[in-house]
Amino acid sequence: MTTLSYERKQVQLLIIQRLIDKKNQGQSLSKDDINYFVNCATELETCSDQSPDNATELSEEEYIIGDMLKAIYDKTLNEEETNHLTTAMINSGIILGEQWPKDWIRVDKHSTGGVGDKVSLVLAPVLAACGLKVPMISGTGLEHTGGTLDKLGSIKDFKVIQEEEDMFQILDRVGCCIVSQTSKLVPADRILYRLRNETKTVNEHGLITGSIISKKAAEKLHALVLDVKFGKGAFCQTMDIAKALSEKMVKAGNTYGVKTVALITDMNSPLGYAIGNALEVAESIKCLQGEGPEDLIELVKYLGGQLLVKVEKAPTLGEAYDMIEATLKNRKAIGKFELMLQEQGVNKNYAEDLCKKGTDIFTILPKSKRNKELKAETAGYVHGIDAMKCGLLSARLGANRIKRGDIINPAVGLVLKTHIGKEISKGSTWVDIRYDNELPDNFIQELQSAIEIRPKEIKRQSRLAYIVEKIPTDDIVKITCN
């Protein structure tokens, strides 16, 4: 692939350094400033011949883009800067929906990331079974959270890289696809997304909004639901922070003509029971067969229900929930998932075996070489399971990337045997560790500290805490994209 000339690169580095200095001094970046920065990031992405998953060191250009992200993280982006960033990122690539049939009702979902969050794997085929088109563009893991594409990577021959024409064909035949960003769709975000992880700037609200809304606006969606998580295992530690981010993203989504709603959901404890890539795929398939964890099915219904009502596929949320439950019971959702696997490269017999009810799924998916059960040290009721500790410890087993260049092990992770509100006896198993190599130092002690057991009975609370939907629009200026 081509590379930037030395002279051009030096000029770019100098100008971006001036923008970094400007931001570090507390000044706002202008539209031209942000356009220049995004254009440089786009040019670097399209000229780079490095694999972001395998490269172990940052290039000179990546370092300075990372320094800009750090300046933005420290000083934050105001609303005008966020709008400029989002628009510039959209305009860095193509707009997908312009070539798609007008009768396609296009919807999508995005989560800010959590531990055990495998909702996308279930929700996309559920919505397709309800008659919607779901061009789901997903990412890899950020920090302690698992990525949807990493989970799908545990399925043999599943191809997340699909060009625009391939996406069209899959959506036409199945109704849903789960893919990575194409080389032409918001290319600026590809480099900014991975460098946010490298530079520990993941949770700046303007950067999150720009990343998410640019991709969804480029899909030309009719409706979007955002799952904004708060709590120990989320980037937003408190409800107030999650609400502020939700309002920013809902406003931005509506600004770009996408009917947007945000559900603020609890991530103090892991979602479901499985944490780790193949483990979460297995749990998702169980859910699609109508046998998934209660909190996972609940969240699928809440998120999917909002979309079905937004696009007038269901008159009420209650009827939308019934539609979703029906797709899980009548096997239409698992049928869509199986067909999506085949359309995205998976062998037909493999896909059928994987989705067949009663299959020993770990004769098909990667399975860890070892396992170790941890026992409860006291009796009582489970009041807490620390999602952050579970996420970080799973990453130490190899379930996620801790640093650039790390190779993910799809087989490893944790399987919880209990959850919030459950009664547990002393000496009973509360978590099963799935691992290949020797457990890291102090791993058992750290994991044992993740569970909180008290004598007093406690009821499980709904994951859904708050809905952000109607944002004042008087001051919204409709933004047009090239």
Secondary structure, DSSP 8 states (H G I E B T S, - for coil): -----HHHHHHHHHHHHHHHHHHHTT----HHHHHHHHHHHHHHHHH----TTT--S--HHHHHHHHHHHHHHHH---HHHHHHHHHHHHTTS--GGGGS-TT--BEEEEE---TT--HHHHHHHHHHHTT-BEEEE----BTTB--HHHHHTTSTT------HHHHHHHHHHTSEEEE---TTSSHHHHHHHHHHHHTT-TT-HHHHHHHHHHHHHHTT-SEEEEEEEESTTSSB-SHHHHHHHHHHHHHHHHHTT-EEEEEEEE-SS-SSSEESHHHHHHHHHHHHTT-S-HHHHHHHHHHHHHHHHHTTSSSSHHHHHHHHHHHHHSSHHHHHHHHHHHHTT--HHHHHHHHSTT--GGGTS---SEEEEEE-SS-EEEEEE-HHHHHHHHHHHTSS-SSTT----TT-EEEES--TT-EE-TTSEEEEEEESS---TTHHHHHHTTEEEESS------SEEEEE-----TT-------
